[in-house]
Amino acid sequence: MSTLQSLRTDDNITIKYIDTGVNGDQEALKPLLILLHGFTGSSAVWKRNIPGLAKKYRVIAPDLRGHGESDKPGHGYHVMRLAMDLHRLVKSIVAPTAKDAHDDGEVETKQWKAIGGSLGCAILWAYASLFTTQPFSHIILIDQSPLQNSDLSGWDSRFCNRGMNSAPAVSALQATLALSPVTAHKGTIAACFSYRSHPQSSDTVSAEEAASDEAFFLGEAVKGDAWWYGKLMADHTALDWRDSIRASFGKGSGSSTKVLVMASSRSGCFPAAGPMAVVGLVNEGCEEQEKKAQGVVVDWGGHWLYWENPARFAKIALAFLADGEVVDA
């Protein structure tokens, strides 16, 4: 893993991030790929994925504000603020091509590709709402519904978050975070592994591996402030991205960004139909040749599927990012 780099935001918060392109010119010339972790995580949750992805890409993986090694301010617990941090990070990283500048001196920059898990998906939707989908040519969205709450439109238990889907549920989480943060974090962890939320007789994870997984994710979670986490979840849960996704990615938006949605039939956070609804929102009203979104539902991992089976995740992700055929086999 690379040494963490530092970025200062416009509100004087330090964001730490991994950059695999800082150690050599050839690494810096690779296409840019940013990885955005979820609630209570950090850039370290991608440690099983970065080595494989870095063979093809210059990987950038930030610790979101309030998470990991980034600053823990008493403000900024909003998805839109996290999107502003992403915008600052993207703008701050120079992405030279093999020829640094044209004859007229203008520096040419590359497009980015992005992978967001859970909360990371919402950050990408917020970014697109604020700044359009540029500079992202490809985006992978992992197991996140466009609305966590249920509502009166028919967005019910078939689509919304399995537990964190109402104001009372958020209040209960905030209370647990305040009184016993470890208990709250362990509950989150249990929902995010398929072998915990939807165990099967074919699971091969040993008790020792399961304990190691929990210890790692708990160690990352406790780096943040429990009160701040509670405020962030209240914002994240209430946001409805459905119309925004249509406007930013869909027909008539002008976006050319290709989208892959990955959901799980064994997620303890969302029924697969929730995240997969994003495919329909992006492709709504499009002719077949105009459709830019596709989806895949897996059964070999849960909400944190990229951690549970990094090899199968990499096969799908690398194929999509290279405009290849997405096959889960």
N, C-alpha and C positions, 0 to 999 in steps of 0.2 A: 504494500500500500504506500502511496506517495505521502510525503510530508504535507500537512495541511497548509494551504495558502490563506491569505487574509484579504478581506475587502471591507472598506469603510462605506457605510450607506450614507444617504443624504441626511438622515437623522442621527448620525454619529453612533451607529451600532456596528460592531465588528462581526462579519460573517466569515466563518471558516469553511474552506472547501478543498476537496481533492482535485488536482489537475495533473493528469498523466502526461501532459505535454510540456512540463517545465524543465525536463531533464535532457532535452536534445532537440535540435532543429527538425529532425525527421519525425519525431513524435508530435511536434507542434503543427506539422503540415497535414496531419491526418484530419479527416472530417470530424466535426465537433458533435459530441453526444453528451447531453446533460441528463443526469439521473436525479429525480426528486423523490425523497423518501416521504413517509407518512407520519401520522400523529404519534408522538413520543419516540420517534426513531432518530436516525442520524445517517450521515454518509456511510458509516460503518456497516449498515444493514446490506449494502451492496458489495461487501467484500468477497463474496463468493462469485459475483458476476463480473466485477471490474477486470480481472486478469484476462478473461476470454473476450470481453468487449473491447479492451484496449489493444488487442491485436489488429483491429480494423479502425478504431476510432481514438481520438483524443477525448478522454472521458473527463467530464467535469461533474463533481458530486458535492453539492453544498450541504452543510448542516443548517437547516432552517433556523431563523432567529428563534430563540427560546429553546433550542434543541442542541444536543451534542456539545461541541466545543465553541459554538457561537455564543455571543452575548445573550444574557437573560434579562432583558429590560422589563420594566413594569408597564409597558405599552406596546402597541403594535400587534396585538393578538387577533388579527383579522386576516382573512384570506387575501383580501385586496392588498394589504401591506406586504404580505409574503410575495405576491405577484410583482410588486414594485421592487422588492429585493432581487427577484429573479431578473427583472429588466436591467437593474443596475449591474448585476453580475455579467449578463450577456454583453452589455455595452462595454464593460471594462476589460474583457478578454480580447486581445488582438488575435485575429485568426488569419495569418498570412497564407497566401498560396505559394506554390513553388517559385513563382516570380512575385516578389514582394510588392512591386508597384508597376504600373503601366508607364509608358514613355512620358505621359503627361504628369507623372508623379502621384496619380490617384491610387491609393491602396485598395486592392481588391480583397473582399472578405468572403468567406464561405457561408453557406447556409448551415443551420444547426438541425440536429435531430434530437428528440427528447423522449424519455421514459418517465412516467409518473406513476407512483403507487399510492392508492388511497387518497389522502389529502393532497398528494402531489398532483393528482388529476385535477382537482379543484383549482390549484394554483395555476395550472396551464389554461384552464377555462377562463380564469380571471385575467390572466395575461392577454389572452386572445380578445377578451372584451375591451380591455384598455388599449392595447397596442396592435391589434389584428394578429393573425396567426404567423406573420413573418417574425423572425427569420427561420421558422421551423418548416422543413420540407416533409418530415415524418414525425408522428407522435404515437407512442404506445401508451395506452391508458389501462392500468391494472386494477380491476375489481373495485370500482367506485361508481355508485349510482349518481345520476345528475341531481337527485334530491334525496337526502337521507331521511327526512321526515315523511310521514304519511300526510295526505291531504284529502280534500273532499272531491277532487277531480277524478278519483278512481286510482290514484297512486297509493296503493295500499301494501299489505304485507307481501304481495307478489313482487314488489319492486324496491321498497324502501329498506333501510337498515333493519336488521333483525331485532336490534335492541335499542340503539340510540336513534329513536325516530319521533321524539316528541319533547316538548319543554319539560314535562315531569321527569322523563328519562335523563335529560341533561342535568337537571337539578340534583337528581340522585347521584349521578356520576360526580358532580362538583362536590357534593357532601362527602362522598367516599374519598375523593382526592384530598379533601381537607383533613379528614379524620384518620385515614389510613391509605396513603398513596400507594404503598406496595400492594395492598389488596386490590386497588383499582387497576394497577398496571398488570397484575397477574390475571385479572379478568379479561383485559384486552388481549393479552398474549394467548390465553386459552381459546379465544374466538378466532385467532388469526392463523393457527396451524390446523390443517385438515385432519391430522391424526389425533387432535384434541377435540375439535368441534364435531367432526364426522368420522369417527374411527371405523376402520374396516379390518377384517381378519387378515387381509393381505398386507397391511402396513408392516414395514420392516424397521421402523424407528425403535431403537432400544430405549430402556428407561434412562440409561446414562446419556444418550443423545438428546432425549427430551429434556432432561434436567439441564444439560449444557445449553440448549436452545433458550430455555426460559431464563437462565442466569445471564446470558448475553443480552437478550432484549430488555430484561429488567435493569441491567446495568446501564444501558443506554437511556432508558426511560427516566431513571431517577436523577439524571443529570439536569433535567428541567425542573421548573418551579410548578408545583401542583396547582396553585391558584391560577397561574397563567395558562396552563393546559386547559383548565376548566373553562376559562373565558374563550379560548380559541375553539374548543369543541362547540360551545354555544353558537358561535358565529358560523362555523363550518356546517353544522347540522341544519341550520335554518335556511341556508342559501339554496335557491332553486335555479339551476343552470340550464334548464331545458330550452327556454326561449333564447338564451344567450348562445347556446351551442348552435341552434339553428341559424342565428344571425351571424355568428363569427366563422362557422365552418360550412354551413349548408348552402343550398342553391341560392344564387344571387349574392352571396357574400363576397365573391371575388377571391376566395381562398383556394389555393391549390394544394394545401397541406393534406397528406394522406394520413389516415387514422386507422390504427389497429386497436380494438378493444379485447382485452383478455379478462375473462371471468372464470369462476370456478363453481362446479356443481357441489363442492364440499367447503365452501366458504362459510365461516361462522358469522360473517358480517353482512353479506348480501346474498339474496337469491340471485342466480345468474341472470335472470330476466332484467334486473335493475341496471347493472352495468351495460348489458347488451342493448338496452334501449337507446344508448348513445349512437349506435350504428344507424338506427332508424332516424334519429334526429338529424344526423349529418346528411344522410342520403334522401331525406324526405323530398318528394317532388322531382327527383332526378331520373333521367333516363339511365338505362343500365350502364352505358359507357361513360356517364358523368359521375357515377358513384365513386366516392373517395374513401369510404369507410368499410371495414370488414371486421368480423369478430370471430373469436374462438373460445369455446368453453372447455376447460380441462378438468380432469379428475385426479391429477397427480400432485396437487398442492392446493392450499387454501388461499386465504387473503394474502399471505406472504408467499405465494407460489414460486417466486424467483429465488427465494431462500431454500425452499424445500427440494426443488429439483433444478438447480442452476443449469445443468446440461440441456435439458429439454426446453427450458426457458430460452437459453441462448440460441438454440436451433431455430426457434420460431422468431425471436427478435431479430437476429441477424438476417434471416431470409426476408422479413418484411422491410427492414431498413435498407436492404439492397434491391428492393423491388422484385424479389423472388416470390415463389409460391409459398404461401403459409400452410404448412402441413404439420399436424401434431401426430407424430409417430415415433 
